[in-house]
Amino acid sequence: MDEVLKLEVHGSVMLVVGMILVLVWSFLVSQWWSVVFLYLAVFFLAEAIWHYALADRLRYFNRDK
């Protein structure tokens, strides 16, 4: 598989996991320990954005080759 495609697939998986964690957090928001789910959700969503940005950067700089 192409490196850029791997990054996009990984970013998509992290995006889905982050959205699931947000849903779990919203269901358990009344519990004090649900902050862990919110922290993990923000982490996974930020990583998904990073993977998409990196894939776009690699695609942009490798288009001339």
Secondary structure, DSSP 8 states (H G I E B T S, - for coil): --HHHHHHHHHHHHHHHHHHHHHHHHHSTTSGGGHHHHHHHHHHHHHHHHHHHHHHHHHHHTTT-
